Every structure is written in structure tokens, then in C-alpha cells.
Amino acid sequence: MEPALRAAVKRLPAALSRISAYHFGWHNAAGTALTDPSSGKAVRPALAYLAAEALGGPPRCATPGAVAIELVHNFALVHDDIMDGDIMRRNRPTLWKQFGTGPALLAGDGLHILAIDTLLSQHTDRARTAVSLLTRAMIATLHGQAKDLGFTQRPWSGPAAVTPDEYRQAAAAKTGALIACSTAVGAVLAGGHPRHVARFAAFGRHLGIAFQCTDDVIGLWGEPGRTGKPVGGDLLAARKTLPIIAALASDTPAARGLLDLLSRGGEPLTANDLPEALHLVDVAGGRAAAEAEAQRHMTAAIHALAPLRISSQAREELNAMALYLTRRDR
Amino acid sequence: MEPALRAAVKRLPAALSRISAYHFGWHNAAGTALTDPSSGKAVRPALAYLAAEALGGPPRCATPGAVAIELVHNFALVHDDIMDGDIMRRNRPTLWKQFGTGPALLAGDGLHILAIDTLLSQHTDRARTAVSLLTRAMIATLHGQAKDLGFTQRPWSGPAAVTPDEYRQAAAAKTGALIACSTAVGAVLAGGHPRHVARFAAFGRHLGIAFQCTDDVIGLWGEPGRTGKPVGGDLLAARKTLPIIAALASDTPAARGLLDLLSRGGEPLTANDLPEALHLVDVAGGRAAAEAEAQRHMTAAIHALAPLRISSQAREELNAMALYLTRRDR
């Protein structure tokens, strides 16, 4: 996929193509090609290829879909980093931090429109179906992002606090929709029957939620060297992620201790508070709740494909992907 | 068009739909519907309807195209205001200024994807052609915006200064592409022959450049009460617009005086400098150059449609639109 992805990004105006190559980890900030590119994991393209393969399609049939989805995913990352004010991604300064908000915003818009154009310029019925799936997934993602943005203004406790159920809905929209789209688009481009496409979409949707739950565990207890995220980062940034929400909802002494820490004088947590806060989230069952939720959805994902007659090799690869995505050290 | 546009915007997540209604001038900042909505001029939708009408299509055939283009136009306005740091639009605080950068950025992304989805969900061959025209126009617009962003870092004089020719290319891309797309999409949705569509595209492209040149004159000598833009605003913001670039390129004493003012100690111009700076742009021929350029392209636009057999009423309406768009008090 990467040659096709690079070719797509080259269609951007030179200034935006250059900074996008930095975002993808192909170039350093000065524009020099890196010999050891530190790209993302390309999970979504891999899922599109695996779904196409499972239905007997040749790998290349999934390429336009894989490229489009990876472009959309990275468009969302670039804009999310601006919105969240995040300054590091994959152990490097984020795009807006390195090149300014204006260029980063415009580069994100460019990746967005390239994604649509990559599929539209195929001029096949399958690609047209795929692009419709993609726009619908993007609207669903937007609903999830809007929910998430709304969460930031909600209190940690009381009747207006974010509930684990609300979290689930937001995760299904924010992360589930695009991962569901990855497998569905792979299936569509391989010529899959709508009934099969629906099963691959369900597989991806559950996997996406499991992935998000795991990501939330990593956002608190990840290994910085491997994940590029600081330990306890989500607590320091006061993000309302599942382990924290579930811990606060647990009605335990640890939950009350955590609430005291989080609401103390309206001050954000500092690195000094972190060991205690992490311990309280754990003791209140927040970590176990997120891990159980991930497990539940990973099982549901595997079940969604169970009735399909696909090769055992394809099934094993899809299941291995599901396992990988719910590992804490991925 | 407006009911269809409002229905599209309602498909956004509630929080984004609400702030988008503020951007469109339908609501005030508190979310109350305004009895006297101060929407934009809806120039692009009007052009789509006029092109469709000229080719004998019923008005409603152009509606999905008109809505999509107005959504794209407003997506670009919302993101441009963030990039440029502009705080006022249509005499009200800009979206990011009123609601924050994150929500405004996300609302812009939402309008972007809604535009694509509005056309795709028609499921007709004409709408599919229209959406391809739209994505190509959006990529061209991006090239223009990237050029424009690059201009901000260039000096006012010397070999690296922005030339009037570079300005023309950027204007054709930044403003011409989407206005060309407006008339072309109207023609396509009315079932126009590709040869006719190309003529409508040429009409729109020339009109777009004329529009941008006029906009640049308004950006210096507009009537704030009518246009919502402050007198001399583009000089205060150090924007490299045609009147200023042409004045500086004129090799006159006034050009040298203007350059002195603009480069004095690297300080931006103040309101005190404005009368003198505006006078110098005028004396150096900057205003006349921009007005002549607008006139030239308006004439070319009218010529592009000359060979077409369309009703004299449709022709008069299209020409009237061209005249309106190049009026300084529009």
C-alpha cells in the first residue's frame, strides 16, 4: 500500500505534501527522507487487505480502499492533535507544533479530500459503494468526536458525569466506525455479497471498540518507549477515558479518593499525583473494567465472522489481528 | 436551496449543527433563531441554478449541487478564519473566536464531508460526475490556499517578492476553481453536453478571478457597513493582494514610498499609516490594475458563453450576475 499512499500524498501542493511526509514519518522536519521511517502501524489498511483476501479478492483490489482509509485516519489524527493541543505523536512533535496550526489544518483538509478522490477516481461500482461507506463512517466518526469534545466540559461526578454507557457510544462512533469501514471496504472491493460485507463491518466495529478500550489502558499504563505516550498521560490531560470513568462510577473508597484528587481546587493533576491516581484507578477496578470491555468486544468480533466460510488461513490472520489490537504492548 | 442546506446541516452532531447555524447567520451565539438571518450572498448556489436553467433543467435538479458547493464554500471560510486568525466575518465574531478553535475546526470538517455525502446520496450518474468535479475543484482550491499561505512568508520587494502573475495563478486556483465548479455542476446536473459544461466552467473560472480581484479592492476600499470588512483591512493584515502587489511592482515614486511604509523596521502598519498607504497604492496604479484585471476577466466570462444557444433571459441573468460580482459595493 505504501507506494500508492505516497503517490496520493504527492498530489498535494508541494508545501503540504512535504509536511504530510513528516506526519507519516517518511521525512524529518527538514524534509530529508528517513532511512528508518517511523510510520504508524497501518492497522486499518491491513484490515482492508485481510477482509478482501478472506473473500478471495487479489490483494491489489483493496489498495484504493486501504489508501483512502489510511488518509482519512491521518487527516483525523492531524486535526485531533490541533483540537486537543497535543504536542507529541510517535515520539516527535505533532504537525501543528512543528509547522504551525495553519499549515497543519490545511494539510489535514488535503488528506481528507485526497481520500475521497482516491476512491472516486477508480470509476467502478465497487469503489462507488466504498466511498459511500467511507463518507458515512466519517459522519459517524464526527458524531463520536463531537461527543468526546462535549465530555471535556462535563464534571467528574454527579448527575452530569459521563457514564460508562455514554463512553461506549462515543467509542463505537469515534473509533469503531472507521475500523468497521476498513473491513467493510475491503470486503466490498473484493466483490463480497452485502450479507458478508455486513459481517465484516460488525467484526470491525467490535474490534474498533476493543481497540479503543485497549488504547485507553495504554493511555494510563503504556510503555512510553514503545507507544510514544507518557505514563498516565490521559490523567494529566484530564481525558475522560473508560478506566477513569469506570473507576469513578465504582462507588468504592478508591473512587472517592480519586475524585478528591481530580477535583482538588480545580487544579489539574501533576506528575507528583500520578502514582497515587493510577493506583486508585486500578484499585477501583477501572483497569479491569476497560480490559474486560476490550475482551468482550474482541470475542464478539471473532463471533461475527464465525458463520462465514472463509479459508482457515484468512480466519487465523483476522483473529491474530484482533488479538494484536487488544494487546497492551502493541 | 436554503431548506435543503438547513436539512443537511441538521445531520451534523447537535453541538456542531448549532454552531454551524451561527456561522450561516441563522442563529445568534446563544442558539436563538434570528428573525432577520444575515446569511452570505449564496453566489455559488445562484450560479449553479442559473447554469442549470440556461440548459433547460428544472431548478430543483441543481439543488444537491448548490447545497454541496455552499457547504464546501463555508467549510473553507470556517477553516480560513482559523488559519488567518480573522476575528470578524459578516459583522460578527468568527466561529473559532465565538466557540473556540476545536469546535470550529470540527464543524468545518463536518461541512466538508456533508458536501460530498449530499451529492453521493443522490445515486445518479449526473451526481457522480458532479462529485468528481467537486473533489477536483477542492484539490485545486487547496493548491491556491497553499500558494496564498506561502505568500505570507515572502518579502514585499526584491527577487523573492510575489509577482502579479503568481497572484493570478493563486486567485484562479483559490477562488476560480470553486466558482467554475458551481456553474459546471449546475450544467452537469441539468444534463448538459460535456462541451457546454466546459463553457460554463470557463465562464465560472473567469468570473471567479474577477470576483477575487474585486474582493481585493473591497479589502482596501470597501464600505464597512455594507461589506463587513474594515477599510484598509488587507493592508493592516499585511495580505499580499493584487492592488498592493501591482502597486509595488509599478516602479514609481509611490511604489517606493509604499515599500518604505510597509518595511519600516519590520513593524506592521497601524491605523495612523492607513490613509497614506491607501493613497500610495492608488497613485501607484494598484487600484486601477485590480479593476482592469477584474474587467478583463468579466469580459472573458461573458465571451465564454457567447457561442452557446441559450435563452436570452438566461444569458441576461448570467451576465447580470457577472456584473454584480465585479461591483465594489456588492
Interface residues (C-beta under 8 A of the other chain):
Chain A: R11 L12 P13 A14 A15 L16 H79 I82 M83 D84 T101 G102 P103 L105 L106 D109 G110 H112 I113 L114 I116 D117 L120 S121 R128 V131 S132 T135 R136 M138 I139 L142 H143 Q145 A146 K147 L149 G150
Chain B: R11 L12 P13 A14 A15 L16 H79 I82 M83 D84 T101 G102 P103 L105 L106 D109 G110 H112 I113 L114 I116 D117 L120 S121 R128 V131 S132 T135 R136 M138 I139 L142 H143 Q145 A146 K147 L149 G150
